[in-house]
Amino acid sequence: MTTPTQRSGDKLKKALKTFSELLEKHPEKSRRDLLHEVETRFDLSPKECEFLNKHFE
C-alpha cells in the first residue's frame, strides 16, 4: 500500500528486498512464484511487475 508520503520507487525497493529475502528463505520455490507473491503483497503496477519479471525471473 502506498501512503501519500511514500514515493513509488520506495515500494519497488521494498518489493526487491522482500523478494531477495524470500529467495534465501525458500530456495525450493520458483522465482516466478516468489515474484508473483511480492507483486501482490506490494500491489505493484503492471509496469513495475514487468520490470521485475524482465530482470529477475
C-alpha positions in Angstrom: 0.0 0.0 0.0 1.4 3.4 -1.0 1.0 6.2 1.5 0.9 9.8 0.3 4.4 10.4 1.6 5.8 7.3 0.0 7.4 7.6 -3.4 6.6 4.9 -6.0 10.2 3.9 -6.1 10.2 3.1 -2.4 7.6 0.5 -2.9 9.6 -1.2 -5.6 12.7 -1.1 -3.4 10.8 -2.8 -0.6 9.5 -5.4 -3.0 13.0 -6.2 -4.2 14.3 -6.5 -0.7 11.4 -8.8 0.2 12.0 -10.9 -3.0 15.6 -11.3 -2.1 14.7 -12.4 1.5 12.1 -14.9 0.1 14.7 -16.4 -2.3 17.0 -17.1 0.7 14.3 -18.4 2.9 12.5 -20.5 0.3 15.0 -21.8 -2.3 12.6 -24.6 -3.2 10.1 -22.2 -4.6 10.3 -20.9 -8.2 11.4 -17.3 -8.8 8.1 -16.8 -10.7 6.0 -17.8 -7.7 8.0 -15.6 -5.4 7.8 -12.7 -7.8 4.0 -13.1 -8.0 3.8 -13.1 -4.2 5.8 -9.9 -4.0 3.9 -8.2 -6.8 0.6 -9.0 -5.0 1.8 -8.1 -1.5 3.1 -4.7 -2.6 0.3 -4.0 -5.1 2.8 -3.2 -7.8 1.7 -1.6 -11.0 1.8 -3.5 -14.3 4.9 -1.5 -15.3 6.6 -2.4 -12.0 5.7 -6.1 -12.4 7.0 -6.1 -16.0 10.3 -4.6 -14.7 10.7 -7.3 -12.1 9.8 -10.1 -14.4 12.2 -8.9 -17.1 15.1 -8.6 -14.8 14.6 -11.2 -12.1 12.6 -14.1 -13.4 
